[in-house]
């Protein structure tokens, strides 16, 4: 994961350009949910703004696993508009033993058959995610370490109160994912040695199986390909090759570590590790 920094006003401008009057319609629907004190509608309109998030996230990457998917419009079928905080219900996520053993705890889900009924159309409750990350893994789970507030309507304020254990990469109110999770080779690791930031990193990694080479074998394969491609270019930058070759190598390194490339966090982590050690890792 990496951050996609954007102000809410900037995001709303992109949404309005993509789908004029969408924000007005969203506001009207949210007012109805507030009046009924629950999420309830027969049709939805968030698909109209899916392309905004696809383009924002490094030109059509999954916000969680950083797989590169097809661009719009063909890629729309590969990605879902993911509600970070579930809109209609929250399911209790079973904490794996590996995390329990590190004294990580999650707040019990309220005994209510509803979710964050005021956030189905909040621009900062969306992201675009691939089918495995959203439909098979994220589902209706939302583990936190703080206090649930299902009537909250401001994701930035909820972030402070609820202490979510998953990382939200869009906007400017959450920590940058790459400040919490870095890679050693193809494997994601928590940056912080202890504390809540470490817990968030470990939960996010486990939740989306980002370190599972069996169930997410394509992630590991793609990360490995990137490292194999990066390594000789990084060598050229330190081994005294001609300036023109260095320029070409730098362009390739910049490309692999660009926000628009697949697995940017992995590529940047490998580049930074190489630059610290200046020696082969294999």
C-alpha positions as MATLAB code, in Angstrom:
seq = 'XXXXXXXXXXXXXXXXXXXXXXXXXXXXXXXXXXXXXXXXXXXXXXXXXXXXXXXXXXXXXXXXXXXXXXXXXXXXXXXXXXXXXXXXXXXXXXXXXXXXXXXXXXXXXXXXXXXXXXXXXXXXXXXXXXXXXXXXXXXXXXXXXXXXXXXXXXXXXXXXXXXXXXXXXXXXXXXXXXXXXXXXXXXXXXXXXXXXXXXXXXXXXXXXXXXXXXXXXXXXXXXXXXXXXXXXXXXXXXXXXXXXXXXXXXXXXXXXXXXXXXXXXXXXXXXXXXXXXXXXXX';
ca = [
       0.000    0.000    0.000;
       0.972    3.607   -0.567;
      -0.734    6.909    0.207;
      -2.730    8.891   -2.315;
      -2.721   12.330   -0.769;
      -5.619   14.575   -1.731;
      -7.777   17.141    0.037;
     -11.505   16.447    0.293;
     -12.297   19.548   -1.768;
      -9.945   18.367   -4.520;
     -11.517   14.913   -4.496;
     -14.992   16.391   -4.684;
     -13.944   18.494   -7.677;
     -12.812   15.328   -9.471;
     -16.092   13.642   -8.622;
     -18.144   16.569   -9.894;
     -16.167   16.603  -13.143;
     -16.727   12.876  -13.577;
     -20.410   12.863  -12.680;
     -22.060   16.306  -12.482;
     -24.553   16.685   -9.603;
     -23.424   13.405   -8.040;
     -22.481   15.195   -4.809;
     -25.913   16.793   -4.602;
     -27.623   13.450   -5.121;
     -25.330   11.861   -2.536;
     -26.178   14.561   -0.015;
     -29.907   14.039   -0.564;
     -29.592   10.300   -0.051;
     -27.524   10.768    3.093;
     -30.149   13.128    4.506;
     -32.691   10.345    4.012;
     -30.505    7.830    5.861;
     -30.127   10.314    8.715;
     -33.883   10.779    8.934;
     -34.537    7.021    8.953;
     -31.534    6.356   11.212;
     -30.328    3.536    8.963;
     -28.975    2.767    5.505;
     -31.809    1.781    3.202;
     -32.102    2.295   -0.555;
     -33.266    0.303   -3.556;
     -30.565    1.514   -5.959;
     -27.071    2.954   -5.650;
     -25.002    5.566   -7.471;
     -21.420    5.043   -6.269;
     -20.466    3.173   -9.444;
     -20.695    6.502  -11.290;
     -17.554    7.708   -9.513;
     -15.539    4.489   -9.570;
     -13.265    5.803  -12.324;
     -12.209    8.745  -10.122;
     -10.707    6.376   -7.565;
      -9.238    4.066  -10.175;
      -7.335    6.958  -11.753;
      -6.382    8.446   -8.394;
      -4.875    5.167   -7.202;
      -1.844    5.127   -9.447;
      -3.810    4.771  -12.664;
      -5.877    1.720  -11.726;
      -4.154   -0.124   -8.895;
      -5.887   -1.913   -6.065;
      -5.611    0.354   -3.032;
      -4.815   -2.572   -0.742;
      -2.505   -4.975   -2.593;
      -1.163   -2.619   -5.306;
      -1.873   -4.998   -8.150;
      -2.043   -3.139  -11.449;
      -5.389   -3.675  -13.169;
      -6.871   -2.626  -16.489;
      -7.505    1.057  -17.023;
     -10.963    2.546  -17.354;
     -13.371    1.695  -18.825;
     -12.347   -1.958  -19.297;
     -10.959   -2.220  -15.775;
     -14.196   -1.292  -14.057;
     -15.290   -4.908  -14.037;
     -12.084   -5.900  -12.211;
     -12.481   -3.420   -9.380;
     -15.115   -2.636   -6.775;
     -15.977    0.639   -5.116;
     -14.993   -0.392   -1.611;
     -16.671    1.166    1.426;
     -13.848    1.391    3.945;
     -16.353    1.589    6.784;
     -19.165   -0.881    5.938;
     -22.424    0.810    5.069;
     -25.104   -1.669    6.190;
     -23.560   -4.064    8.721;
     -20.287   -4.891   10.462;
     -19.163   -8.455   10.896;
     -16.880   -9.485   13.735;
     -13.392  -10.333   12.467;
     -11.747  -13.278   14.204;
      -8.273  -12.265   15.290;
      -5.728  -14.906   14.177;
      -3.658  -16.613   16.860;
      -0.462  -15.087   15.453;
      -1.811  -11.631   16.306;
      -3.320  -12.661   19.635;
       0.101  -13.927   20.631;
       1.401  -10.369   20.171;
      -1.257   -9.026   22.558;
      -3.216   -7.307   19.790;
      -6.861   -6.813   20.687;
      -9.912   -5.686   18.725;
     -13.061   -3.983   19.964;
     -16.200   -6.115   20.063;
     -18.640   -5.247   17.275;
     -21.792   -3.499   18.560;
     -24.834   -5.726   18.772;
     -26.523   -3.924   15.924;
     -27.498   -5.089   12.472;
     -26.313   -1.931   10.801;
     -23.159   -0.208    9.701;
     -22.031    3.370    9.171;
     -25.353    4.510    7.755;
     -24.217    8.114    7.156;
     -21.113    7.173    5.141;
     -22.362    5.240    2.068;
     -21.764    8.359   -0.055;
     -18.892   10.100    1.709;
     -16.007   10.581   -0.766;
     -13.454    9.717    1.920;
     -15.086    6.390    2.690;
     -14.357    5.029   -0.783;
     -11.463    3.403   -2.539;
     -11.119    1.080   -5.507;
     -10.121   -2.483   -4.681;
      -9.616   -5.676   -6.642;
     -12.152   -8.474   -6.266;
      -9.993  -10.677   -3.986;
      -9.187   -7.817   -1.588;
     -12.739   -6.480   -1.448;
     -15.187   -9.303   -2.084;
     -13.239  -12.163   -0.504;
     -11.198  -10.495    2.239;
     -12.557   -7.095    3.274;
     -16.268   -7.954    3.024;
     -18.137   -6.277    5.918;
     -15.272   -6.406    8.418;
     -13.883   -3.321   10.113;
     -11.684   -4.106   13.127;
     -10.835   -1.219   15.435;
      -9.051   -0.717   18.755;
     -11.161    2.238   19.937;
     -14.892    2.833   20.256;
     -17.369    2.231   17.432;
     -19.485    5.217   16.398;
     -21.908    3.978   13.757;
     -23.679    7.346   13.669;
     -20.493    9.203   12.764;
     -20.452   11.207    9.542;
     -16.848   12.457    9.369;
     -14.140    9.875    8.548;
     -11.365   12.154    9.838;
     -13.006   12.501   13.244;
     -13.915    8.828   13.355;
     -10.288    7.957   12.683;
      -9.271    9.600   15.961;
     -12.047    8.070   18.052;
     -12.208    4.591   16.608;
      -8.500    3.857   16.053;
      -9.041    1.624   13.008;
      -6.657   -1.282   12.663;
      -6.820   -1.115    8.865;
      -5.055    1.672    6.989;
      -6.955    4.075    4.746;
      -4.641    5.268    1.948;
      -6.697    8.108    0.434;
      -6.854   11.671    1.746;
      -4.688   13.381    4.322;
      -5.929   12.277    7.760;
      -4.466    8.771    8.094;
      -0.833    7.721    8.286;
       0.853    6.976    4.982;
       0.831    3.183    4.559;
       4.513    3.187    3.592;
       5.329    4.778    6.980;
       3.740    1.755    8.671;
       4.539   -1.073    6.248;
       7.758   -1.593    4.296;
       9.133   -4.596    2.440;
      12.214   -6.701    2.912;
      12.549   -8.273   -0.484;
       9.088   -9.532   -1.383;
       7.824   -9.717    2.208;
       5.883   -6.915    3.926;
       6.937   -5.998    7.451;
       5.861   -3.546   10.130;
       8.090   -0.482   10.366;
       7.469    0.313   14.042;
       9.094   -2.047   16.569;
       6.148   -1.697   18.958;
       3.026    0.313   19.695;
      -0.233    0.940   17.867;
       1.418    1.665   14.518;
       2.963   -1.781   14.606;
      -0.412   -3.324   15.435;
      -2.052   -1.566   12.479;
       0.671   -2.766   10.133;
       0.480   -6.368   11.324;
      -3.323   -6.439   11.155;
      -3.402   -4.933    7.658;
      -0.785   -7.388    6.401;
      -2.623  -10.346    7.904;
      -6.100   -9.126    6.954;
      -5.312   -8.854    3.235;
      -2.898  -11.801    3.299;
      -0.157   -9.590    1.901;
       2.490  -11.952    3.275;
       0.848  -15.220    2.209;
       2.863  -16.714   -0.688;
       0.359  -19.521   -1.164;
      -2.997  -17.782   -1.283;
      -1.557  -14.621   -2.856;
       1.109  -16.195   -5.014;
       0.658  -13.671   -7.824;
       1.522  -10.798   -5.497;
       4.786  -12.489   -4.567;
       5.577  -13.356   -8.170;
       4.962   -9.794   -9.349;
       7.050   -8.325   -6.528;
       9.880  -10.719   -7.372;
       9.794   -9.698  -11.047;
      10.072   -6.052  -10.046;
      13.059   -6.697   -7.788;
      14.798   -8.733  -10.478;
      14.270   -5.886  -12.936;
      15.329   -3.189  -10.468;
      18.524   -4.799   -9.243;
      20.704   -4.406  -12.356;
      19.529   -0.814  -12.802;
      20.468    0.039   -9.230;
      23.862   -1.572   -9.779;
      24.468    0.668  -12.779;
      23.912    3.719  -10.610;
      26.820    2.804   -8.312;
      29.315    0.832  -10.418;
      30.895    3.563  -12.497;
      29.074    3.007  -15.798;
      28.870    5.743  -18.411;
      26.673    8.745  -17.693;
      24.226    7.872  -20.465;
      23.739    4.371  -19.060;
      23.211    5.862  -15.636;
      20.592    8.214  -17.009;
      18.755    5.305  -18.622;
      19.019    3.267  -15.419;
      17.707    6.162  -13.336;
      14.690    6.530  -15.615;
      13.899    2.845  -15.160;
      14.299    3.058  -11.385;
      12.061    6.122  -11.297;
       9.480    4.231  -13.328;
       9.422    1.186  -11.073;
       9.140    3.357   -7.949;
       6.493    5.680   -9.404;
       3.044    5.756   -7.747;
       1.666    4.586  -11.095;
       3.631    1.333  -11.073;
       2.527   -1.922   -9.505;
       3.807   -2.664   -6.001;
       5.378    0.745   -5.509;
       5.976    0.198   -1.803;
       7.911   -2.991   -2.510;
       9.993   -1.314   -5.229;
      10.798    1.715   -3.091;
      11.688   -0.468   -0.129;
      14.098   -2.506   -2.240;
      15.666    0.630   -3.723;
      16.147    2.145   -0.271;
      17.618   -1.071    1.117;
      20.026   -1.347   -1.805;
      21.138    2.236   -1.408;
      21.855    1.661    2.277;
      23.904   -1.454    1.699;
      25.370   -1.058   -1.796;
      25.770   -4.789   -2.130;
      23.865   -7.747   -3.602;
      21.130   -9.213   -1.458;
      21.012  -12.623   -3.117;
];
